[in-house]
Amino acid sequence: MADDERPSKMQKREHDSPEGEAAFAPSEQPPPSEAPDTSAPMDVDQQETNVPSKPGPPPGMTKSAWKKLRRQQEWEAGREQRKVVRREKIKARKQRKRDEYAEARANGSTADAEGDAPRLFPHKKERQALEKARNQRATQVPITIVFDCSFDDLMMDKELKSLGQQITRAYSDNRSAKYRAHLAVSSFGGKLKERFDGVLAGHYKAWKGFHVCEQDYMEAAEQAKGWMADPKTGGVVEGALKGSEQAEGEPANDTPQGEVIYLSSEGTETLHTLRPYDTYIIGGLVDKNRYKGICHQRATERGIKTAKLPIGEFLQMNSRAVLATNHVNEIMLRWLECGDWGEAFMKVIPKRKGGQLRSTGEEDDGEEAGPTAKDDEGEGEAEAGAAAKDEGEEPAVEKVEGETADTASAAAQDDV
């Protein structure tokens, strides 16, 4: 092919050409200072939501303790509002009962005032008559149970609350028992008294057959001799007490004499029977077993006889036998009725304890009971009266494992 017919080769571009650099150079980004300010609106929002932070804990207080204190303060601040809500609920419940009674009366489901059929909705006088009949069926017996509350300085606030609940439950159980004992609280002062007078509004002052003593349990035991010897209110020897008295060969009308016995799981003797005119001391201590044996130690130092309930003779336990104050009280009340420790234990001790009768192997199906003054698992009864219901709504920091104040028994509420 001729040279003039061939296409000429394209010449290579020179890389150092300024025109080439301009043609292939990437577009330059503006410097950071010239970039659009997208953070400006965020700065405005931050300025609008910039509020002072919450104050921290004061010096010497941990953060968790500070949170607990704040929650308690918030709880106390809302107490009045909760009272208002509770009153409204009570009014609504009463109105609902009135409406139900009016509907039943309109349908002919309730008897007239002169009718023979019982009322579905008894009037106040009829309810009082039923309460009077219940009281007449109960028998006062001459024994005294004293709760030794001299351990105020060894318990935390939640443990003091649990102790107050247990004492209230013990009173409820005694009021509803077939055979009632005299109940008393010794060394009644400090934070426990403040709680009963403040949060519980002093309802204990109206409790029947319940005594408080600011002195120690020995002074309370001396006063108990007068309560039990009183011909009107001292009580009569009935039930299992009568059987135990006859078994020991003592005359039924003997001069009232008794001894003081401190109940403790470390007791040197075993309590086989309850005797008339004896005073039984239960240590009011909720400590999760931190101060093991302290009740027995204090009683021994003062030369007081110590004894333990015969749990080991009747039951085979899968857990410890250190139980709550109100359960010790309930076991003793059960024994006064049936005179059989095995039956009393089985009616009171719960299934989770794994208690079985040694003779039959029957599993336990009652509530918990115990032979010492110490708390079992923080269980307690409910506080009496409206103040107790208010207690049942406390924040989680103040809750106690077990029953809450909303489970207050009707017997305690009747007396307040």
VENNOR-V112643 format. One record per pair of residues at least 6 apart in sequence whose ideal C-beta (glycine too) atoms are under 7 Angstrom apart, sorted by the first residue. I is the first residue (numbers start at 1). J is the second residue. Records with the same first field share a line. If there is no record, write none. Layout:
I: J + J
This chain:
13: 20
57: 63 + 66
68: 397
71: 395 + 397
72: 397 + 398
75: 394 + 395
79: 390
82: 390 + 393
83: 390
86: 386 + 389 + 390
97: 121
101: 121
104: 110 + 120 + 121
109: 120
110: 119 + 120 + 121
111: 117 + 118 + 119
119: 126
131: 414
138: 177 + 178 + 180
139: 178 + 179 + 180 + 236 + 238 + 239
140: 180 + 233 + 235
141: 179 + 180 + 181 + 235 + 236 + 237 + 238 + 239 + 241 + 336
142: 228 + 234 + 235 + 237 + 256 + 276 + 277
143: 181 + 241 + 274 + 276 + 278
144: 181 + 182 + 184 + 224 + 227 + 228 + 279
145: 181 + 183 + 280 + 282 + 329 + 332
146: 184 + 186 + 217 + 220 + 221 + 279 + 281
147: 167 + 185 + 282 + 284 + 325
148: 186 + 187 + 217 + 281 + 282 + 283 + 284 + 373
149: 185 + 186 + 187 + 188 + 192 + 284
150: 187 + 216
151: 284 + 285
152: 190 + 191 + 192
154: 285 + 287 + 291
155: 163 + 286 + 287
158: 398 + 400
159: 286 + 287
160: 191 + 192 + 195
161: 398 + 400
162: 286 + 375 + 378 + 380 + 400
163: 192 + 284 + 286
164: 192 + 195 + 196 + 383
165: 380 + 381 + 382 + 383 + 400
166: 324 + 325 + 326 + 380 + 381
167: 185 + 325
168: 381 + 382 + 383 + 384 + 412
169: 326 + 380 + 381 + 382 + 409
170: 183 + 325 + 326 + 329
171: 183 + 207 + 210 + 412
172: 381 + 409 + 411 + 412
173: 326 + 329 + 330 + 333
174: 180 + 181 + 183 + 329 + 333
175: 411 + 412 + 415
176: 411
177: 333
178: 337
179: 238 + 239 + 333 + 336 + 337
180: 209
181: 333
182: 209 + 224 + 227 + 228
183: 209 + 210
184: 211 + 213 + 220 + 224
185: 212 + 213
186: 213 + 215 + 216 + 217 + 220
187: 216
188: 212 + 213 + 214
189: 214
196: 202 + 204
199: 387 + 391
200: 383 + 384 + 385 + 387 + 388
201: 385 + 387
203: 384 + 385 + 416
204: 210
206: 415 + 416
207: 415
208: 415
213: 219 + 220 + 223
217: 281
221: 260 + 279
224: 279
227: 234
228: 234 + 235 + 256 + 277
229: 256
237: 245 + 252 + 276
239: 336 + 337
240: 335 + 336 + 337 + 338 + 339
241: 274 + 276 + 336
243: 339
244: 273 + 274 + 275
245: 252 + 276
256: 277
257: 277
258: 275 + 277 + 278 + 279
259: 278 + 305
260: 279 + 281 + 304 + 305
261: 278 + 280 + 281 + 305 + 307
262: 281 + 295 + 299 + 304 + 305 + 306
263: 280 + 281 + 282 + 307 + 308 + 309 + 328 + 371 + 372
264: 295 + 296 + 299 + 306 + 308 + 372
265: 308 + 321 + 322 + 371 + 372
266: 293 + 296
267: 296 + 306 + 307 + 308
268: 306
269: 307
270: 307 + 308 + 310
271: 307 + 308 + 309 + 310
272: 310
274: 332 + 335 + 336
280: 332
282: 325 + 328 + 329 + 373
283: 295 + 372 + 373 + 374
284: 325 + 373
285: 291 + 295 + 373 + 374
286: 374 + 375 + 378
287: 374 + 375
289: 322 + 374
295: 372 + 373
296: 306
299: 306
300: 306
308: 371
309: 331 + 371
310: 341
311: 317 + 321 + 345 + 371
314: 341 + 342 + 345 + 357 + 358
315: 345 + 355 + 356 + 357 + 358
316: 356 + 358
317: 353 + 354 + 355
318: 353 + 354
319: 353 + 354
321: 370 + 371
322: 370 + 372 + 374 + 376
323: 368 + 369 + 370 + 371 + 372 + 376
324: 368 + 370 + 375 + 376 + 379
325: 373
326: 381
327: 348 + 367 + 368 + 369 + 370 + 376
328: 369 + 370 + 371 + 372
330: 348 + 369
331: 344 + 345 + 348 + 369
334: 344 + 347 + 348
335: 341 + 344
338: 344
342: 357
345: 355 + 369
346: 357 + 362 + 364 + 365 + 366
347: 366
348: 366 + 367 + 368 + 369
349: 355 + 364 + 366 + 368 + 369
350: 364 + 366 + 367 + 368
351: 363 + 364 + 365
353: 364 + 368
355: 364
356: 362 + 363 + 364
368: 376 + 379
370: 376
377: 401 + 402
378: 400 + 401 + 402
379: 402 + 403
380: 400 + 402 + 403
381: 403
382: 388 + 392 + 403 + 404 + 405 + 406 + 407 + 408 + 409
383: 391 + 405 + 408
384: 408 + 412 + 413 + 416
385: 413 + 416
388: 405 + 408
389: 405 + 406 + 408
391: 405
392: 404 + 405 + 406
